[in-house]
């Protein structure tokens, strides 16, 4: 099969899974006028990170849900969710990860602006106030992102930082001393999406500042892989490769490839996707020995087919993406409830269900002719 054939085959599978999730989520949305959000606790809980439905959900998770309705062509619901995302943005432009802890997170910023970019493709179906809100929110977000480059390590982003509104909150790490490689790719996507949203091509050059580090660190410790994270001072590896974050890093480098394709970037993307294809067996099972983040072992993990769909023309791994998507659709989905399952048969937790919505949406959006 060709990549085009693979993408055609992925589309109905992603559609079926997304329809199931949106069917479960839509009646559980909370509404306040023209704003909507999915309250924490609407889906199976994640015990290690307790949350409350009284806490307004983060912009990032709200945009994951919004992406599903964007792919579904439901501009009315997508707009309502985006208005909530605007409300949750900090005065200085930051977005806060508030699921069980409180920190600013550049992954949140990148995925939010990615959703903004796809939402604008709905054109006039998206209300004017939301289109204007995307521009205003993006301008503020980029102003904040400009402050988050590691001061002593140009071209490397500080992935997380303290939330000024919650100074006593638990810190997950000292992000001033480590490089979380996928965070740099999210900065790339944020700047590339902002360049289009704000009609400011110079922002692509800002995105390109983060390319050199990602190209140099690819294969530095494990052939064909980015490490999950490294120490900044001596570049020693803290955590080895991750299937999820390898796919995420490749996926969020894709907008830079569209803006300024280059041989070195193409070679790294091909190598990264080849490694992911290599850990996907003939049935679509993953070799979990390559997953450093043990909380993702045995889950549905759909970032791989999402990256494969987005990069089909430059780093074709659509065959592996299709195998993985089929495995999830055939074995890790509850057709009655619409929810996804873990490999042990338990229902996947809230974060995995929400992240699956945006993964499936991106498969759909990238697999359409």
Buried (B, 14 or more C-beta within 10 A) or exposed (E): EEBEEBBBBBBEBBBBBBBBBBEBBBEEBBEEEEBBBBBBBBBBBBEEEEBEEEBBBBBBBBBBBBBBBBBBEBBEBBBBBBBBBBBBBBEEBBBBBBBBBBBBBBBBBBBBBBBBBBBBEBEEEBBEEBBEBBBEBBBBBBEBBEEBBBEEBEBBBBBBBBBEEEEEBEEEEEBEEBBBBBBBBBBBBBBBBBBBBBEBEEBBEBBBBBBBBBBEBBBBBBEBBBBBBBEBEEEEBBBBBBBBBBBBBBBBBBBBBEBEEEEEBBBBBBBBBBBBBEBBEEEBBBEBEBBBEEEBBBBBBBBBBBBBBBBBEBBBBBBBBBBBBBBBBEBBBBEEEBBBBBBEEEBBBBBBBBBBBBBBBBBBBBBEE
